[in-house]
Amino acid sequence: MPHFEPWQIVAVPFPYVERPVEQRRPALVVTSNLGGRHDLLWVLMITAAAHRRWPGDVVIADHAMAGLPIPSVVRTAKIATIAASFAQRLGFLPEAHTAEIRAMLRQRLPDS
């Protein structure tokens, strides 16, 4: 079973909420240790920067360094749970973006 770290960029079959399909696309690993299980990943969607922006989108300044073919954004509004066995490594998110994404996730997740 492959092991993934937070802030890795992976290609996964990401589910859509707008239609009952999945599309293989890049995503950002948020965590890989869900209740002690390393076979599940929480991931955030990554999409083309040319698409209409959503509140909470974080622009990836150096897409090539992150292993992405085109300018991209992390869409913090779209999170999914994916089996790690379906993920393929692409790269890492530049460290400069991690604090901004953490802040966006704190805003989106309710206090418990």
DSSP file (Angstrom, degrees, kcal/mol; ACC not computed):
  #  RESIDUE AA STRUCTURE BP1 BP2  ACC     N-H-->O    O-->H-N    N-H-->O    O-->H-N    TCO  KAPPA ALPHA  PHI   PSI    X-CA   Y-CA   Z-CA
    1    1 A M              0   0    0      0, 0.0    84,-0.1     0, 0.0     2,-0.1   0.000 360.0 360.0 360.0 125.7    0.0    0.0    0.0
    2    2 A P        -     0   0    0      0, 0.0     2,-0.4     0, 0.0    85,-0.1  -0.377 360.0-140.2 -68.1 149.1    1.5    3.4   -1.0
    3    3 A H        -     0   0    0     -2,-0.1     2,-0.3    36,-0.0    36,-0.1  -0.929  16.7-165.4-112.4 135.6    1.9    5.9    1.8
    4    4 A F        -     0   0    0     -2,-0.4    28,-0.1    34,-0.2     3,-0.0  -0.898   7.2-145.4-122.1 149.9    1.2    9.6    1.2
    5    5 A E    >   -     0   0    0     -2,-0.3     3,-1.7     1,-0.1    24,-0.2  -0.774  35.1 -87.9-108.8 153.7    2.1   12.7    3.2
    6    6 A P  T 3  S+     0   0    0      0, 0.0    24,-0.2     0, 0.0     3,-0.1  -0.327 113.3  29.0 -56.1 144.3    0.2   15.9    3.7
    7    7 A W  T 3  S+     0   0    0     22,-3.0    86,-2.9     1,-0.3     2,-0.2   0.392  86.7 132.0  81.2   1.8    0.8   18.5    1.0
    8    8 A Q  E <   -A   92   0A   0     -3,-1.7    21,-2.9    84,-0.2     2,-0.5  -0.591  54.2-134.5 -75.6 146.0    1.6   15.9   -1.6
    9    9 A I  E     +AB  91  28A   0     82,-3.4    81,-2.9    -2,-0.2    82,-1.8  -0.900  32.7 174.3-101.6 130.3   -0.1   16.4   -4.9
   10   10 A V  E     -AB  89  27A   0     17,-2.8    17,-2.6    -2,-0.5     2,-0.5  -0.862  34.2-120.3-131.0 161.3   -1.6   13.3   -6.4
   11   11 A A  E     +AB  88  26A   0     77,-2.6    77,-1.6    -2,-0.3    13,-0.1  -0.934  45.8 160.3-101.6 128.9   -3.8   12.2   -9.3
   12   12 A V  E     - B   0  25A   0     13,-2.6    13,-2.6    -2,-0.5     2,-1.2  -0.942  52.8 -96.8-142.5 160.0   -7.0   10.5   -8.1
   13   13 A P  E     - B   0  24A   0      0, 0.0    11,-0.3     0, 0.0    73,-0.0  -0.721  50.6-160.9 -78.3  98.7  -10.5    9.7   -9.3
   14   14 A F  E     - B   0  23A   0      9,-2.4     9,-2.0    -2,-1.2     2,-0.1  -0.699   9.9-129.9 -90.2 128.3  -12.2   12.8   -7.8
   15   15 A P  E     - B   0  22A   0      0, 0.0     2,-0.4     0, 0.0     7,-0.2  -0.470  15.4-138.2 -76.4 147.4  -16.0   12.6   -7.4
   16   16 A Y        -     0   0    0      5,-2.0     5,-0.2     3,-0.4    62,-0.0  -0.812   8.5-158.7-100.3 144.5  -18.2   15.4   -8.7
   17   17 A V  S    S+     0   0    0     -2,-0.4    -1,-0.1     1,-0.1     0, 0.0   0.693  92.1  59.6 -89.7 -21.8  -21.1   16.7   -6.7
   18   18 A E  S    S+     0   0    0      1,-0.2    -1,-0.1     3,-0.1    -2,-0.0   0.715 119.3  11.9 -79.7 -21.2  -22.8   18.2   -9.8
   19   19 A R  S    S-     0   0    0      2,-0.2     2,-2.2     0, 0.0    -3,-0.4  -0.987  83.6-102.0-155.0 154.7  -23.1   14.8  -11.6
   20   20 A P  S    S+     0   0    0      0, 0.0     2,-0.3     0, 0.0    -3,-0.1  -0.323  84.6  95.8 -82.4  61.0  -22.7   11.1  -10.8
   21   21 A V        -     0   0    0     -2,-2.2    -5,-2.0    -5,-0.2     2,-0.4  -0.909  60.1-138.4-138.2 166.5  -19.2   10.7  -12.3
   22   22 A E  E     -B   15   0A   0     -2,-0.3     2,-0.4    -7,-0.2     0, 0.0  -0.953  13.9-163.0-123.0 148.2  -15.6   10.7  -11.2
   23   23 A Q  E     -B   14   0A   0     -9,-2.0    -9,-2.4    -2,-0.4     2,-0.4  -0.999  25.8-118.4-131.8 133.8  -12.7   12.2  -13.2
   24   24 A R  E     +B   13   0A   0     -2,-0.4   -13,-0.0   -11,-0.3    -2,-0.0  -0.584  57.1 143.0 -70.8 123.1   -9.0   11.5  -12.7
   25   25 A R  E     -B   12   0A   0    -13,-2.6   -13,-2.6    -2,-0.4     2,-0.1  -0.955  52.8 -78.9-154.7 166.1   -7.5   14.8  -11.7
   26   26 A P  E     +B   11   0A   0      0, 0.0    20,-1.9     0, 0.0     2,-0.3  -0.437  47.4 174.5 -73.5 150.6   -4.9   16.3   -9.4
   27   27 A A  E     -BC  10  45A   0    -17,-2.6   -17,-2.8    18,-0.2     2,-0.5  -0.978  29.7-118.4-151.4 157.9   -5.7   16.8   -5.8
   28   28 A L  E     -BC   9  44A   0     16,-2.6    16,-2.3    -2,-0.3     2,-0.4  -0.886  26.4-128.3-103.7 125.3   -3.8   17.9   -2.6
   29   29 A V  E     + C   0  43A   0    -21,-2.9   -22,-3.0    -2,-0.5    14,-0.2  -0.597  27.7 175.9 -72.6 124.4   -3.5   15.4    0.2
   30   30 A V  E     -     0   0A   0     12,-3.3     2,-0.3    -2,-0.4    -1,-0.2   0.817  69.6  -7.7 -94.5 -43.6   -4.7   17.0    3.5
   31   31 A T  E     - C   0  42A   0     11,-1.1    11,-2.2   -26,-0.1    -1,-0.4  -0.991  44.3-171.6-151.8 152.5   -4.2   14.0    5.7
   32   32 A S  S    S+     0   0    0     -2,-0.3     2,-0.5     9,-0.2     8,-0.3   0.238  74.1  76.6-125.9  10.5   -3.4   10.3    5.2
   33   33 A N        +     0   0    0      6,-0.1     2,-0.9     5,-0.1     5,-0.2  -0.746  54.4 171.1-126.2  83.2   -4.0    9.1    8.7
   34   34 A L  B >  S-F   37   0B   0      3,-1.9     3,-1.3    -2,-0.5     5,-0.1  -0.806  78.8 -28.4 -98.3 101.9   -7.8    8.8    9.2
   35   35 A G  T 3  S-     0   0    0     -2,-0.9    -1,-0.2     1,-0.3     3,-0.1   0.846 123.9 -51.7  62.4  34.8   -8.5    7.0   12.5
   36   36 A G  T 3  S+     0   0    0      1,-0.3     2,-0.6    -3,-0.2    -1,-0.3   0.449 111.2 124.6  82.9  -0.8   -5.2    5.1   12.2
   37   37 A R  B <   -F   34   0B   0     -3,-1.3    -3,-1.9     1,-0.1     3,-0.5  -0.835  38.7-174.8 -97.2 124.1   -6.0    3.9    8.7
   38   38 A H  S    S+     0   0    0     -2,-0.6   -34,-0.2    -5,-0.2    -1,-0.1   0.323  73.3  77.8 -97.2   6.6   -3.4    4.8    6.1
   39   39 A D  S    S+     0   0    0     -5,-0.1    45,-2.5    45,-0.1    46,-0.4   0.414  86.2  67.7 -96.7   3.1   -5.4    3.5    3.2
   40   40 A L  E     - D   0  83A   0     -3,-0.5     2,-0.4    -8,-0.3    -6,-0.3  -0.950  63.2-164.2-122.5 144.3   -7.7    6.5    3.1
   41   41 A L  E     - D   0  82A   0     41,-2.7    41,-2.6    -2,-0.4     2,-0.6  -0.971  16.2-144.4-125.1 139.9   -6.8   10.1    2.0
   42   42 A W  E     -CD  31  81A   0    -11,-2.2   -12,-3.3    -2,-0.4   -11,-1.1  -0.926  35.1-179.7 -93.6 127.2   -8.6   13.4    2.5
   43   43 A V  E     -CD  29  80A   0     37,-2.7    37,-2.3    -2,-0.6     2,-0.4  -0.950  25.3-140.7-131.8 150.1   -7.8   15.4   -0.6
   44   44 A L  E     -CD  28  79A   0    -16,-2.3   -16,-2.6    -2,-0.3    35,-0.2  -0.882  34.3-107.1-105.3 140.4   -8.7   18.8   -1.9
   45   45 A M  E     -CD  27  75A   0     33,-2.3    30,-3.2    30,-0.7     2,-0.4  -0.355  26.0-155.7 -64.4 142.0   -9.5   19.3   -5.6
   46   46 A I  E     + D   0  74A   0    -20,-1.9     2,-0.3    28,-0.2    28,-0.2  -0.988  20.8 174.2-116.0 132.3   -6.9   21.1   -7.8
   47   47 A T  E     - D   0  73A   0     26,-2.3    26,-2.7    -2,-0.4     2,-0.1  -0.855  39.2 -73.7-134.5 168.1   -8.3   22.7  -10.9
   48   48 A A  E >   - D   0  72A   0     -2,-0.3     3,-1.5    24,-0.2    24,-0.3  -0.360  33.9-134.7 -64.2 137.2   -7.1   24.9  -13.8
   49   49 A A  T 3  S+     0   0    0     22,-2.6    23,-0.2     1,-0.3    -1,-0.1   0.710 102.0  70.3 -65.0 -19.9   -6.5   28.5  -12.8
   50   50 A A  T 3  S+     0   0    0     21,-0.4    -1,-0.3     2,-0.1     3,-0.1   0.702  81.4  94.2 -72.1 -18.7   -8.3   29.6  -15.9
   51   51 A H  S <  S-     0   0    0     -3,-1.5    -4,-0.0     1,-0.1     2,-0.0  -0.286  97.6 -79.2 -69.7 159.3  -11.6   28.4  -14.4
   52   52 A R        -     0   0    0      1,-0.1    -1,-0.1    -2,-0.0     2,-0.1  -0.362  56.7-115.1 -57.1 133.8  -13.9   30.8  -12.6
   53   53 A R        -     0   0    0     -3,-0.1    -1,-0.1    -4,-0.1    22,-0.0  -0.423  24.6-153.9 -76.1 147.1  -12.6   31.4   -9.1
   54   54 A W    >   -     0   0    0     -2,-0.1     3,-2.0     1,-0.0    22,-0.1  -0.836  35.7 -88.5-111.1 154.3  -14.4   30.3   -6.0
   55   55 A P  T 3  S+     0   0    0      0, 0.0    22,-0.2     0, 0.0     3,-0.1  -0.445 117.5  28.2 -58.4 134.8  -14.1   31.8   -2.5
   56   56 A G  T 3  S+     0   0    0      1,-0.3    20,-0.6    -2,-0.1     2,-0.1   0.351  83.0 143.1  93.3  -5.8  -11.3   30.0   -0.8
   57   57 A D  E <   -E   75   0A   0     -3,-2.0     2,-0.5    18,-0.2    -1,-0.3  -0.452  37.3-152.8 -65.8 140.2   -9.3   29.0   -3.9
   58   58 A V  E     -E   74   0A   0     16,-2.3    16,-3.0    -2,-0.1     2,-0.2  -0.973  11.1-133.8-119.4 119.5   -5.6   29.2   -3.4
   59   59 A V  E     -E   73   0A   0     -2,-0.5     2,-0.8    14,-0.2    14,-0.2  -0.523  11.5-135.8 -73.2 133.2   -3.4   29.9   -6.4
   60   60 A I  E     -E   72   0A   0     12,-2.5    12,-0.5    -2,-0.2     3,-0.4  -0.828  15.3-158.5 -89.3 111.4   -0.4   27.6   -6.8
   61   61 A A  S    S+     0   0    0     -2,-0.8     2,-0.6     1,-0.3    -1,-0.2   0.865  82.5  31.9 -63.8 -40.1    2.4   30.1   -7.7
   62   62 A D     >  +     0   0    0      1,-0.2     4,-1.4    -3,-0.1    -1,-0.3  -0.775  65.7 173.4-122.3  86.1    4.8   27.6   -9.3
   63   63 A H  T  4>S+     0   0    0     -2,-0.6     5,-2.9    -3,-0.4     4,-0.3   0.854  78.6  55.1 -63.8 -35.7    2.7   24.9  -11.0
   64   64 A A  T >45S+     0   0    0      1,-0.2     3,-1.4     3,-0.2    -1,-0.2   0.916 106.2  50.9 -64.9 -42.4    5.6   23.2  -12.6
   65   65 A M  T 345S+     0   0    0      1,-0.3    27,-0.5     2,-0.1    -1,-0.2   0.830 108.1  54.1 -62.3 -31.3    7.5   22.8   -9.3
   66   66 A A  T 3<5S-     0   0    0     -4,-1.4    -1,-0.3    25,-0.2    -2,-0.2   0.505 122.4-107.3 -81.1  -4.5    4.3   21.2   -7.9
   67   67 A G  T < 5S+     0   0    0     -3,-1.4    -3,-0.2    -4,-0.3    -2,-0.1   0.694  76.1 134.2  87.1  20.0    4.2   18.6  -10.7
   68   68 A L      < -     0   0    0     -5,-2.9    -1,-0.3    -6,-0.1    -2,-0.1  -0.835  53.2-144.1-107.3 142.2    1.3   20.2  -12.5
   69   69 A P  S    S+     0   0    0      0, 0.0    -5,-0.1     0, 0.0    -1,-0.1   0.725  81.3  25.8 -77.3 -21.1    1.2   20.8  -16.3
   70   70 A I  S    S-     0   0    0     -7,-0.1    -2,-0.0    -6,-0.0     2,-0.0  -0.911 100.8 -73.2-137.7 161.7   -0.8   24.1  -16.2
   71   71 A P        -     0   0    0      0, 0.0   -22,-2.6     0, 0.0   -21,-0.4  -0.348  65.2-180.0 -55.0 135.2   -1.4   27.0  -13.8
   72   72 A S  E     -DE  48  60A   0    -12,-0.5   -12,-2.5   -24,-0.3     2,-0.3  -0.881  27.0-146.2-141.4 164.3   -3.7   25.7  -11.1
   73   73 A V  E     -DE  47  59A   0    -26,-2.7   -26,-2.3    -2,-0.3     2,-0.6  -0.966  22.9-123.8-130.2 149.8   -5.6   26.5   -7.9
   74   74 A V  E     -DE  46  58A   0    -16,-3.0   -16,-2.3    -2,-0.3     2,-1.1  -0.850  23.4-147.3 -88.8 124.1   -6.4   24.4   -4.8
   75   75 A R  E >   -DE  45  57A   0    -30,-3.2     3,-1.8    -2,-0.6   -30,-0.7  -0.774  15.1-174.7 -96.5  93.9  -10.2   24.4   -4.4
   76   76 A T  E 3  S+     0   0A   0     -2,-1.1    -1,-0.2   -20,-0.6   -19,-0.1   0.645  77.1  67.8 -67.8 -14.0  -10.6   24.3   -0.6
   77   77 A A  E 3  S+     0   0A   0    -22,-0.2     2,-0.7     1,-0.2    -1,-0.3   0.653  92.6  66.4 -77.6 -14.8  -14.4   24.0   -1.0
   78   78 A K  E <   +     0   0A   0     -3,-1.8   -33,-2.3   -33,-0.2     2,-0.4  -0.892  62.4 162.7-116.7 106.6  -14.1   20.6   -2.5
   79   79 A I  E     +D   44   0A   0     -2,-0.7     2,-0.3   -35,-0.2   -35,-0.2  -0.922   9.0 178.8-120.3 145.1  -12.8   17.8   -0.3
   80   80 A A  E     -D   43   0A   0    -37,-2.3   -37,-2.7    -2,-0.4     2,-0.5  -0.961  29.2-125.5-142.1 158.6  -13.1   14.1   -0.8
   81   81 A T  E     +D   42   0A   0     -2,-0.3     2,-0.3   -39,-0.2   -39,-0.2  -0.947  36.8 179.6-105.2 124.6  -12.1   10.8    0.8
   82   82 A I  E     -D   41   0A   0    -41,-2.6   -41,-2.7    -2,-0.5     2,-0.3  -0.939  34.1-108.5-127.8 144.2  -10.2    8.6   -1.6
   83   83 A A  E >   -D   40   0A   0     -2,-0.3     3,-2.0   -43,-0.2     4,-0.3  -0.584  26.7-135.5 -68.8 129.9   -8.6    5.1   -1.3
   84   84 A A  G >  S+     0   0    0    -45,-2.5     3,-1.6    -2,-0.3    -1,-0.1   0.793 101.4  69.0 -58.8 -28.8   -4.8    5.6   -1.3
   85   85 A S  G 3  S+     0   0    0    -46,-0.4    -1,-0.3     1,-0.3   -45,-0.1   0.715  97.0  53.4 -65.1 -18.5   -4.5    2.7   -3.7
   86   86 A F  G <  S+     0   0    0     -3,-2.0    -1,-0.3   -73,-0.0     2,-0.2   0.525  92.3  97.1 -90.1  -6.6   -6.1    4.8   -6.4
   87   87 A A    <   -     0   0    0     -3,-1.6     2,-0.4    -4,-0.3   -75,-0.2  -0.585  52.3-165.5 -91.8 145.8   -3.6    7.7   -5.9
   88   88 A Q  E     -A   11   0A   0    -77,-1.6   -77,-2.6    -2,-0.2     2,-0.1  -0.998  27.8-114.3-127.2 131.0   -0.6    8.4   -8.0
   89   89 A R  E     +A   10   0A   0     -2,-0.4   -79,-0.2   -79,-0.2     3,-0.1  -0.383  39.4 162.4 -66.6 137.2    2.2   10.8   -6.9
   90   90 A L  E     -     0   0A   0    -81,-2.9     2,-0.3     1,-0.4   -80,-0.2   0.649  55.9 -68.9-118.2 -41.2    2.6   14.0   -9.0
   91   91 A G  E     -A    9   0A   0    -82,-1.8   -82,-3.4   -24,-0.0    -1,-0.4  -0.948  51.4 -71.9 175.7-160.5    4.6   16.4   -6.7
   92   92 A F  E     -A    8   0A   0    -27,-0.5   -84,-0.2   -84,-0.3   -85,-0.1  -0.953  37.8-112.8-127.6 146.9    4.5   18.6   -3.6
   93   93 A L        -     0   0    0    -86,-2.9     5,-0.1    -2,-0.3   -30,-0.1  -0.615  45.6-102.8 -72.3 133.0    2.7   21.8   -2.9
   94   94 A P    >   -     0   0    0      0, 0.0     3,-2.2     0, 0.0     4,-0.4  -0.358  29.0-123.4 -56.7 136.6    5.2   24.6   -2.4
   95   95 A E  G >> S+     0   0    0      1,-0.3     3,-1.2     2,-0.2     4,-0.6   0.754 104.7  74.4 -56.5 -28.0    5.6   25.3    1.4
   96   96 A A  G 34 S+     0   0    0      1,-0.2     4,-0.3     2,-0.1    -1,-0.3   0.724  97.4  48.7 -59.4 -21.1    4.6   28.9    0.9
   97   97 A H  G <> S+     0   0    0     -3,-2.2     4,-2.1     1,-0.1    -1,-0.2   0.607  87.0  83.9 -94.9 -13.7    1.0   27.9    0.3
   98   98 A T  H <> S+     0   0    0     -3,-1.2     4,-2.6    -4,-0.4     5,-0.2   0.881  88.9  50.6 -64.8 -39.3    0.5   25.6    3.3
   99   99 A A  H  X S+     0   0    0     -4,-0.6     4,-2.2     1,-0.2    -1,-0.2   0.905 110.7  50.0 -64.5 -40.3   -0.4   28.3    5.9
  100  100 A E  H  > S+     0   0    0     -4,-0.3     4,-2.0     2,-0.2    -1,-0.2   0.905 112.7  46.2 -65.1 -41.0   -3.0   29.8    3.6
  101  101 A I  H  X S+     0   0    0     -4,-2.1     4,-2.4     2,-0.2    -2,-0.2   0.906 110.6  52.7 -69.7 -40.9   -4.7   26.5    2.9
  102  102 A R  H  X S+     0   0    0     -4,-2.6     4,-2.3    -5,-0.2    -2,-0.2   0.924 109.9  49.6 -57.2 -44.0   -4.6   25.6    6.7
  103  103 A A  H  X S+     0   0    0     -4,-2.2     4,-1.8     1,-0.2    -2,-0.2   0.903 110.3  49.8 -63.3 -41.6   -6.3   28.9    7.4
  104  104 A M  H  X S+     0   0    0     -4,-2.0     4,-1.7     1,-0.2    -1,-0.2   0.899 110.8  49.6 -64.6 -40.2   -9.0   28.3    4.7
  105  105 A L  H  X S+     0   0    0     -4,-2.4     4,-2.4     1,-0.2    -2,-0.2   0.896 107.6  53.8 -66.7 -39.2   -9.7   24.8    6.1
  106  106 A R  H  < S+     0   0    0     -4,-2.3    -1,-0.2     1,-0.2    -2,-0.2   0.892 109.6  49.0 -60.6 -38.7  -10.0   26.2    9.7
  107  107 A Q  H  < S+     0   0    0     -4,-1.8    -1,-0.2     1,-0.2    -2,-0.2   0.870 115.4  43.9 -66.5 -36.3  -12.6   28.6    8.4
  108  108 A R  H  < S+     0   0    0     -4,-1.7    -2,-0.2    -5,-0.1    -1,-0.2   0.774  99.8  76.1 -83.5 -27.4  -14.5   25.9    6.6
  109  109 A L  S  < S-     0   0    0     -4,-2.4     3,-0.1    -5,-0.1     2,-0.0  -0.734  83.4-124.0 -90.7 130.1  -14.5   23.2    9.3
  110  110 A P        -     0   0    0      0, 0.0     2,-0.1     0, 0.0    -2,-0.1  -0.327  31.5 -99.0 -69.1 152.2  -16.9   23.8   12.2
  111  111 A D              0   0    0      1,-0.1    -5,-0.0    -2,-0.0     0, 0.0  -0.432 360.0 360.0 -65.8 142.1  -15.6   23.9   15.7
  112  112 A S              0   0    0     -2,-0.1    -1,-0.1    -3,-0.1    -3,-0.0   0.409 360.0 360.0-118.7 360.0  -16.0   20.6   17.5
